[in-house]
Amino acid sequence: MRAGDTRVGAVCTFVGTVRDRNDGSSVSSMELEHYPGMTEKAIEAMIDEAVKRFDILGARVVHRVGLLQPLDQIMMVAVVSAHRAQSFEACEFLMDYLKTQAPFWKKEQTPEGARWVDARVADDAALARWGISAPNA
């Protein structure tokens, strides 16, 4: 993302990993599903929005799907800009957007059995911080 671009003075990255607990239950694995095409389009739109909002030179989002185990890396956000403040802010924006708006569905394996969990976390404060309305508001 920064190769040959002398304007880049900052690279901010975030890597998310699968935890072994959720909502008070242990989780032995999780399966993440999406609709091919739909999810990628939503992530591209999210990156376009970050480019409009922040003075950044580029951004990438990589999100895994399929069967994942605790400690597996599940996603990565990387942002480049001339200065660190814009990279940090855009990275945080993309993380909040991913966590609350990206169309993913997950099935967790727990001691009680499998359970489907909406992968989008209801976080009205995170959305309001960026001026984004909650989907059902």
FENCOR-V145620 format. One record per pair of residues at least 4 apart in sequence whose C-alpha atoms are under 8 Angstrom apart, sorted by the first residue. I is the first residue (numbers start at 1). J is the second residue. Records with the same first field share a line. If there is no record, write none. Layout:
I=J / J
This chain:
1=58 / 59 / 80
2=6 / 8 / 80
7=81 / 82
8=57 / 80 / 81 / 82 / 83
9=80 / 81 / 82 / 83 / 84
10=80 / 81 / 82 / 83 / 84 / 87
11=78 / 79 / 80 / 81 / 84 / 87
12=78 / 79 / 80 / 84 / 87 / 88 / 91
13=76 / 77 / 78 / 79 / 91
14=76 / 77 / 78 / 91
15=73 / 74 / 75 / 76 / 77
16=73 / 74 / 75 / 76
17=70 / 71 / 72 / 73 / 74 / 75
18=68 / 69 / 70 / 71 / 72 / 73 / 74
19=27 / 70 / 71
20=26 / 27 / 28 / 29 / 70 / 71
21=25 / 26 / 27
22=26 / 27
25=110 / 111
26=110 / 111
27=70 / 108 / 109 / 110 / 111
28=69 / 70 / 108 / 109 / 110
29=67 / 68 / 69 / 70 / 108 / 109 / 110
30=67 / 68 / 69 / 106 / 107 / 108 / 109
31=65 / 66 / 67 / 68 / 106 / 107 / 108
32=64 / 65 / 66 / 67 / 68 / 104 / 105 / 106 / 107
33=65 / 66 / 104 / 105 / 106
34=38 / 39 / 65 / 103 / 104 / 105
35=39 / 103 / 104
36=40
37=41
38=42 / 103
39=43 / 102 / 103 / 104
40=44
41=45
42=46 / 102 / 103
43=47 / 61 / 98 / 102
44=48
45=49
46=50 / 94 / 97
47=51 / 59 / 60 / 61 / 94
48=52
49=53
50=54 / 56 / 90 / 93 / 94
51=55 / 56 / 57 / 58 / 59
54=86 / 89 / 90
55=81 / 86
56=79 / 80 / 81 / 82 / 86 / 87 / 90
57=79 / 80 / 81 / 82
58=79 / 80 / 81
59=77 / 78 / 79 / 80
60=76 / 77 / 78 / 79
61=75 / 76 / 77 / 78
62=75 / 76 / 77
63=74 / 75 / 76
64=74 / 75
65=74
68=72 / 74
77=91 / 94 / 95
78=91
79=87 / 88 / 90 / 91
80=87
81=86 / 87
82=86
83=87
84=88
85=89
86=90
87=91
88=92
89=93
90=94
91=95
92=96
93=97 / 130
94=98
95=99
96=100 / 126 / 127
97=101 / 102 / 127
98=102 / 120
99=119 / 120 / 121
100=120 / 121 / 122 / 123 / 127
101=120
102=120
103=119 / 120
104=118 / 119 / 120
105=116 / 117 / 118 / 119 / 120
106=116 / 117 / 118 / 119
107=114 / 115 / 116 / 117
108=114 / 115 / 116 / 117
109=113 / 114 / 115
110=114 / 115
123=127
124=128 / 133 / 134
125=129
126=130
127=131 / 132 / 133 / 134
128=132 / 133
133=137
